[in-house]
Amino acid sequence: MEQLRARFPETLVLGFDPEDAAGKVKASYSSRLAEAEDDLGVCCGFLDHVRGRPADETELSALREALEAVRLEGAEL
């Protein structure tokens, strides 16, 4: 961020909008959390919110594995 400010000192606002997000109806992050049915839904809602696209199959698989590992670790305690 500091490098951008140094390069563009007159910039007032810096934002990131994914290219394919134009025209999409955006749900708020809090509404995505409220609609999530489980932890995977929370994770996927977060990814969709910050990137403007849902998780792909590879990402879904990685999230499922991570959540399962956490669940199993909790069961061992």
N, C-alpha and C positions, 0 to 999 in steps of 0.2 A: 504494500500500500504506500509506503514511504517513497519507493522508487517511482510510482505513478505520480505522486504529489510533486516530486522533484522534477519529473519530466514535463508535467502539465500543471504548473502552479496556478493557473487561472481557473481550473476546473472547480465548480461548486458542488456538483453531485456526481457520484460514480455509482452506476448500477449495472447489474448483470441480468439480462433477459435472454433466455435461450431462444435461438432462432425460430424454432417451431412452436413457440408458446403464443404467438400473436393470434388474437381472436379466440383463444380458449377461455372458457368460463373457469375461473380459478376459485376453488373452495379454500376457505381459510384453513390454516394449520390446525387450529383448535377444533374445527368441524371434522377434519380428517381423523383426529384423535378420537373424537366422540363417536365416530362411525366405525372405528376399527373393532373387529370382532375378537382379535387376539393380538399377541405380541408381534406376529408376522405382519399383521395389518398395520400396526403402528410403525414398524420399520419401513414397510413399503410406502405408506402414506408420507413419511418423512422424505424418502428418496424422490417421490413424485413432486412433493412440495419444493424441494431445493433445486431439482434438476429440470422440472417441467415435463418429465416423462416417467412412466412406471418402470419398475424393475423388470429386467428381461429374465429369461429362464435360468441363465447362469447365475445371475445375482440372487434370484429366488432360492435356488439350490444352496448357495453359500449362506444365505440368511437362515434357511431352515436348519442347516447343519450347525451353525453357530448357536442358534436358540436351543436346539436339542442338546448340545454340549453343555450349555449353561444349566439347562433343566436337570440333566444327569448329575452334574457336579453338585447341584443343590440337594439332590436326593441322597448323595453320599455323605453329606454333613450330618 
